[in-house]
């Protein structure tokens, strides 16, 4: 794997983990969250959010 591919994977994992944490926090606090749906931002009530799985740890550096 190229260094660029490893960096892309780590950045993608970090962004996904951040999104999961934000979703979990909004759900826990009962606050709506904005999601991208059908090409536009949409407010979603916290009650309708699905449970958030634990984020995967980022791949180790090489």
PyMOL CGO cylinders between C-alpha atoms (Angstrom):
from pymol import cmd
from pymol.cgo import CYLINDER

trace = [
    CYLINDER, 0.00, 0.00, 0.00, 1.21, 3.50, -0.76, 0.3, 1, 1, 1, 1, 1, 1,
    CYLINDER, 1.21, 3.50, -0.76, 1.67, 6.10, 1.97, 0.3, 1, 1, 1, 1, 1, 1,
    CYLINDER, 1.67, 6.10, 1.97, -1.07, 8.17, 0.36, 0.3, 1, 1, 1, 1, 1, 1,
    CYLINDER, -1.07, 8.17, 0.36, -3.53, 5.26, 0.65, 0.3, 1, 1, 1, 1, 1, 1,
    CYLINDER, -3.53, 5.26, 0.65, -2.67, 4.76, 4.34, 0.3, 1, 1, 1, 1, 1, 1,
    CYLINDER, -2.67, 4.76, 4.34, -3.16, 8.46, 5.04, 0.3, 1, 1, 1, 1, 1, 1,
    CYLINDER, -3.16, 8.46, 5.04, -6.48, 8.46, 3.22, 0.3, 1, 1, 1, 1, 1, 1,
    CYLINDER, -6.48, 8.46, 3.22, -7.64, 5.47, 5.28, 0.3, 1, 1, 1, 1, 1, 1,
    CYLINDER, -7.64, 5.47, 5.28, -6.60, 7.13, 8.55, 0.3, 1, 1, 1, 1, 1, 1,
    CYLINDER, -6.60, 7.13, 8.55, -8.29, 10.42, 7.63, 0.3, 1, 1, 1, 1, 1, 1,
    CYLINDER, -8.29, 10.42, 7.63, -11.47, 8.64, 6.56, 0.3, 1, 1, 1, 1, 1, 1,
    CYLINDER, -11.47, 8.64, 6.56, -11.54, 6.65, 9.83, 0.3, 1, 1, 1, 1, 1, 1,
    CYLINDER, -11.54, 6.65, 9.83, -11.03, 9.84, 11.86, 0.3, 1, 1, 1, 1, 1, 1,
    CYLINDER, -11.03, 9.84, 11.86, -13.86, 11.62, 10.04, 0.3, 1, 1, 1, 1, 1, 1,
    CYLINDER, -13.86, 11.62, 10.04, -16.20, 8.66, 10.52, 0.3, 1, 1, 1, 1, 1, 1,
    CYLINDER, -16.20, 8.66, 10.52, -15.31, 8.47, 14.23, 0.3, 1, 1, 1, 1, 1, 1,
    CYLINDER, -15.31, 8.47, 14.23, -15.99, 12.20, 14.62, 0.3, 1, 1, 1, 1, 1, 1,
    CYLINDER, -15.99, 12.20, 14.62, -19.36, 11.89, 12.89, 0.3, 1, 1, 1, 1, 1, 1,
    CYLINDER, -19.36, 11.89, 12.89, -20.29, 8.92, 15.11, 0.3, 1, 1, 1, 1, 1, 1,
    CYLINDER, -20.29, 8.92, 15.11, -19.30, 10.86, 18.24, 0.3, 1, 1, 1, 1, 1, 1,
    CYLINDER, -19.30, 10.86, 18.24, -21.36, 13.88, 17.16, 0.3, 1, 1, 1, 1, 1, 1,
    CYLINDER, -21.36, 13.88, 17.16, -24.37, 11.68, 16.44, 0.3, 1, 1, 1, 1, 1, 1,
    CYLINDER, -24.37, 11.68, 16.44, -24.03, 9.90, 19.79, 0.3, 1, 1, 1, 1, 1, 1,
    CYLINDER, -24.03, 9.90, 19.79, -23.73, 13.22, 21.65, 0.3, 1, 1, 1, 1, 1, 1,
    CYLINDER, -23.73, 13.22, 21.65, -26.79, 14.68, 19.93, 0.3, 1, 1, 1, 1, 1, 1,
    CYLINDER, -26.79, 14.68, 19.93, -28.80, 11.51, 20.64, 0.3, 1, 1, 1, 1, 1, 1,
    CYLINDER, -28.80, 11.51, 20.64, -27.73, 11.47, 24.31, 0.3, 1, 1, 1, 1, 1, 1,
    CYLINDER, -27.73, 11.47, 24.31, -28.63, 15.15, 24.77, 0.3, 1, 1, 1, 1, 1, 1,
    CYLINDER, -28.63, 15.15, 24.77, -31.86, 14.89, 22.77, 0.3, 1, 1, 1, 1, 1, 1,
    CYLINDER, -31.86, 14.89, 22.77, -30.74, 17.53, 20.28, 0.3, 1, 1, 1, 1, 1, 1,
    CYLINDER, -30.74, 17.53, 20.28, -31.57, 17.45, 16.57, 0.3, 1, 1, 1, 1, 1, 1,
    CYLINDER, -31.57, 17.45, 16.57, -28.71, 17.02, 14.11, 0.3, 1, 1, 1, 1, 1, 1,
    CYLINDER, -28.71, 17.02, 14.11, -28.24, 18.09, 10.50, 0.3, 1, 1, 1, 1, 1, 1,
    CYLINDER, -28.24, 18.09, 10.50, -27.60, 15.32, 7.96, 0.3, 1, 1, 1, 1, 1, 1,
    CYLINDER, -27.60, 15.32, 7.96, -27.12, 15.41, 4.20, 0.3, 1, 1, 1, 1, 1, 1,
    CYLINDER, -27.12, 15.41, 4.20, -30.08, 13.80, 2.46, 0.3, 1, 1, 1, 1, 1, 1,
    CYLINDER, -30.08, 13.80, 2.46, -31.06, 13.91, -1.21, 0.3, 1, 1, 1, 1, 1, 1,
    CYLINDER, -31.06, 13.91, -1.21, -28.53, 16.61, -1.99, 0.3, 1, 1, 1, 1, 1, 1,
    CYLINDER, -28.53, 16.61, -1.99, -29.49, 19.01, 0.80, 0.3, 1, 1, 1, 1, 1, 1,
    CYLINDER, -29.49, 19.01, 0.80, -29.09, 19.46, 4.56, 0.3, 1, 1, 1, 1, 1, 1,
    CYLINDER, -29.09, 19.46, 4.56, -32.00, 18.20, 6.68, 0.3, 1, 1, 1, 1, 1, 1,
    CYLINDER, -32.00, 18.20, 6.68, -32.68, 18.46, 10.44, 0.3, 1, 1, 1, 1, 1, 1,
    CYLINDER, -32.68, 18.46, 10.44, -33.29, 15.07, 12.09, 0.3, 1, 1, 1, 1, 1, 1,
    CYLINDER, -33.29, 15.07, 12.09, -34.83, 14.68, 15.55, 0.3, 1, 1, 1, 1, 1, 1,
    CYLINDER, -34.83, 14.68, 15.55, -32.61, 12.90, 18.06, 0.3, 1, 1, 1, 1, 1, 1,
    CYLINDER, -32.61, 12.90, 18.06, -35.38, 10.40, 18.86, 0.3, 1, 1, 1, 1, 1, 1,
    CYLINDER, -35.38, 10.40, 18.86, -35.28, 9.06, 15.30, 0.3, 1, 1, 1, 1, 1, 1,
    CYLINDER, -35.28, 9.06, 15.30, -31.50, 8.49, 15.26, 0.3, 1, 1, 1, 1, 1, 1,
    CYLINDER, -31.50, 8.49, 15.26, -30.43, 4.85, 15.33, 0.3, 1, 1, 1, 1, 1, 1,
    CYLINDER, -30.43, 4.85, 15.33, -28.10, 3.68, 18.11, 0.3, 1, 1, 1, 1, 1, 1,
    CYLINDER, -28.10, 3.68, 18.11, -24.51, 4.61, 17.35, 0.3, 1, 1, 1, 1, 1, 1,
    CYLINDER, -24.51, 4.61, 17.35, -21.98, 1.76, 17.14, 0.3, 1, 1, 1, 1, 1, 1,
    CYLINDER, -21.98, 1.76, 17.14, -18.58, 2.15, 18.78, 0.3, 1, 1, 1, 1, 1, 1,
    CYLINDER, -18.58, 2.15, 18.78, -16.08, 3.66, 16.32, 0.3, 1, 1, 1, 1, 1, 1,
    CYLINDER, -16.08, 3.66, 16.32, -13.27, 1.46, 15.06, 0.3, 1, 1, 1, 1, 1, 1,
    CYLINDER, -13.27, 1.46, 15.06, -9.82, 2.53, 16.22, 0.3, 1, 1, 1, 1, 1, 1,
    CYLINDER, -9.82, 2.53, 16.22, -7.67, 4.04, 13.47, 0.3, 1, 1, 1, 1, 1, 1,
    CYLINDER, -7.67, 4.04, 13.47, -5.17, 1.80, 11.73, 0.3, 1, 1, 1, 1, 1, 1,
    CYLINDER, -5.17, 1.80, 11.73, -1.69, 1.92, 13.28, 0.3, 1, 1, 1, 1, 1, 1,
    CYLINDER, -1.69, 1.92, 13.28, 0.92, 4.11, 11.63, 0.3, 1, 1, 1, 1, 1, 1,
    CYLINDER, 0.92, 4.11, 11.63, 3.50, 2.41, 9.51, 0.3, 1, 1, 1, 1, 1, 1,
]
cmd.load_cgo(trace, "trace")
